[in-house]
């Protein structure tokens, strides 16, 4: 009797078992950047900390005037570093000698009118930006791009699953699970402009944003319906 019940239980379990398939889809969106992030630094030397600070303060004020002239919103400007550090003269086997101070200031600016970008960059360099000048492009509505990429990823996953399952003589069943997989954010190669700090730097620099790609992976599991042939 026990052997009979065990056999019935085994048959029921086998019959209740269901096959499924898990696939990964990739969705890509190509777009043109509509904003830029400009990072620049200003540094000044002085015999005293106060002298270095004051020199840098005047340069920073000039930079803000340039940004104001181009209508940059204050919310799009952010001080990312501010420091005053001593400068020493060091010689082998001798005690180092304090020779002055270095004041540093870094500013991050979002530029939403890309047509003004070249003029803004020129103005910043002309008015005191003398280190770590770099530029990256971005997009103001990444959420919308992500939604588009996810929709494409899910569509591709279903297409793959249907090809595999129909090729095996079955039908695609209901969705069992959807997992938001890896996300490859847009890669923005910083462009550096150390050469612009030279006195003979060209004016009216032309900047081209080009196109960028955003990529999203989605993993979807489906039930396989073997009851009816396609």
C-alpha positions in Angstrom: 0.0 0.0 0.0 2.8 2.4 0.9 4.6 1.6 -2.3 1.4 2.3 -4.3 0.9 5.7 -2.6 4.6 6.6 -3.2 4.2 5.8 -6.9 1.0 7.9 -7.2 2.7 10.8 -5.4 5.6 10.6 -7.8 3.3 10.6 -10.8 1.4 13.6 -9.5 4.6 15.5 -8.8 5.9 14.8 -12.3 2.6 15.9 -13.8 2.5 19.1 -11.8 6.0 20.1 -12.7 6.2 22.9 -15.3 8.9 23.9 -17.6 10.0 27.5 -17.9 12.5 29.6 -19.8 14.6 32.6 -18.7 16.0 35.1 -21.2 17.8 38.4 -21.1 16.9 41.3 -23.3 18.9 44.4 -24.0 17.4 47.8 -24.8 19.5 50.6 -26.3 18.6 54.2 -26.8 20.6 56.7 -28.9 20.2 60.3 -28.1 21.8 63.7 -28.4 22.9 65.4 -25.1 21.1 68.5 -24.1 23.3 69.8 -21.3 27.0 69.9 -20.3 28.8 69.9 -17.0 31.8 72.2 -16.9 34.3 71.6 -14.1 37.1 74.1 -13.6 39.5 75.2 -10.9 41.2 78.4 -9.8 44.3 78.6 -7.8 46.5 81.5 -6.5 49.7 81.7 -4.6 50.6 84.2 -1.9 53.2 84.7 0.8 50.5 84.5 3.4 47.3 82.5 3.5 45.3 85.8 3.5 47.1 87.0 0.4 46.5 83.7 -1.5 42.9 83.7 -0.4 42.2 87.3 -1.5 43.8 86.7 -4.9 41.6 83.7 -5.5 38.5 85.5 -4.2 38.9 88.1 -6.9 39.3 85.5 -9.7 36.3 83.6 -8.5 34.2 86.8 -8.5 35.2 87.3 -12.1 34.1 83.8 -13.0 30.7 84.3 -11.4 30.3 87.5 -13.5 30.9 85.5 -16.6 28.3 83.0 -15.6 25.8 85.7 -14.7 26.3 87.3 -18.0 25.3 84.1 -19.8 22.3 83.6 -17.6 23.4 80.6 -15.6 21.0 79.8 -12.8 22.6 79.8 -9.4 21.2 76.3 -8.7 23.4 75.1 -11.6 26.6 76.2 -9.9 28.3 74.3 -7.1 31.6 74.8 -5.2 33.2 71.4 -5.1 36.4 72.2 -3.4 37.8 75.0 -1.3 41.2 74.9 0.4 44.3 76.9 1.5 47.5 74.8 1.9 51.0 75.8 2.8 53.8 75.5 0.3 57.2 74.3 1.3 60.7 74.3 -0.2 62.2 70.9 0.5 65.8 69.9 0.2 67.4 66.5 0.9 68.5 66.1 4.5 67.3 69.6 5.4 64.3 70.9 7.2 61.7 72.1 4.8 61.1 75.9 4.6 57.6 77.5 4.4 57.6 79.7 1.3 53.9 80.6 1.0 50.4 79.4 0.6 48.2 78.1 -2.2 44.5 78.8 -2.3 42.4 76.5 -4.5 38.7 76.7 -5.6 36.8 74.2 -7.8 33.5 75.0 -9.4 31.0 72.7 -11.2 28.6 74.4 -13.6 25.7 72.9 -15.6 25.2 74.6 -18.9 21.8 74.0 -20.4 22.2 76.1 -23.5 24.8 74.2 -25.4 25.1 77.0 -28.0 26.6 79.1 -25.3 29.1 76.5 -24.2 32.1 77.6 -26.2 31.7 81.3 -25.2 31.3 80.4 -21.6 34.4 78.2 -21.6 36.4 80.9 -23.3 35.2 83.5 -20.8 36.0 81.3 -17.8 39.6 80.6 -19.0 40.1 84.3 -19.9 39.0 85.3 -16.4 41.1 83.1 -14.3 40.2 79.4 -14.6 43.7 78.0 -14.6 43.5 74.3 -13.7 41.4 71.1 -14.0 39.2 72.5 -16.7 37.1 69.7 -18.1 33.8 69.1 -19.8 31.3 66.2 -20.0 27.9 66.0 -21.7 24.7 64.8 -20.2 20.9 64.6 -20.6 18.3 66.4 -18.5 15.6 63.6 -18.6 17.4 60.3 -18.1 14.3 58.7 -16.5 12.5 59.0 -19.9 15.4 57.4 -21.7 15.5 54.6 -19.1 11.8 53.9 -19.6 12.4 53.7 -23.4 15.4 51.4 -23.0 13.5 49.1 -20.5 10.6 48.8 -22.9 12.9 47.8 -25.7 14.7 45.3 -23.4 11.5 43.6 -22.4 10.4 43.4 -26.1 13.6 41.8 -27.1 13.4 39.3 -24.2 10.0 38.2 -25.3 11.1 37.9 -28.9 13.9 35.6 -27.9 11.7 33.5 -25.7 9.1 33.1 -28.5 11.8 32.0 -31.0 13.2 29.4 -28.6 9.8 28.0 -27.4 8.0 27.9 -30.7 11.1 26.3 -32.3 10.8 23.6 -29.7 7.1 23.0 -30.5 5.5 24.7 -27.6 3.8 27.9 -26.7 5.0 30.8 -24.5 3.1 30.9 -21.2 2.6 33.5 -18.6 5.3 35.7 -17.2 6.8 34.3 -14.0 9.3 37.0 -13.1 11.0 40.2 -14.4 14.3 41.4 -13.1 15.8 44.7 -13.9 19.3 43.8 -14.8 22.5 45.7 -15.4 22.4 49.3 -16.5 25.1 50.8 -18.6 24.9 54.5 -18.1 26.0 56.9 -20.8 29.8 57.2 -20.8 30.9 60.7 -21.0 34.6 61.0 -21.7 35.8 64.2 -20.0 37.5 66.6 -22.3 40.3 68.6 -20.7 41.5 72.0 -21.9 44.8 72.6 -20.1 46.1 74.3 -23.3 43.4 77.0 -23.1 45.2 78.5 -20.1 48.0 79.7 -22.4 48.1 83.3 -23.4 47.8 82.5 -27.1 44.7 80.2 -26.7 42.2 80.5 -29.6 38.9 82.3 -28.9 35.4 81.1 -29.8 36.1 77.5 -29.2 33.6 75.2 -31.0 32.1 72.3 -29.0 30.3 69.3 -30.6 28.1 67.1 -28.3 27.6 64.3 -30.8 25.5 61.3 -29.9 25.4 59.0 -26.8 24.0 55.5 -26.1 22.2 54.3 -23.0 21.8 50.5 -22.5 19.6 48.5 -20.1 19.4 44.7 -19.6 16.3 43.0 -18.3 15.9 39.3 -17.4 12.4 37.7 -17.9 11.2 34.2 -17.0 8.2 32.7 -18.8 6.2 29.5 -18.3 6.3 27.1 -21.2 2.9 25.7 -22.3 3.4 22.2 -23.7 -0.3 21.4 -23.9 -1.0 22.8 -27.3 1.3 22.9 -30.3 1.7 26.3 -32.0 
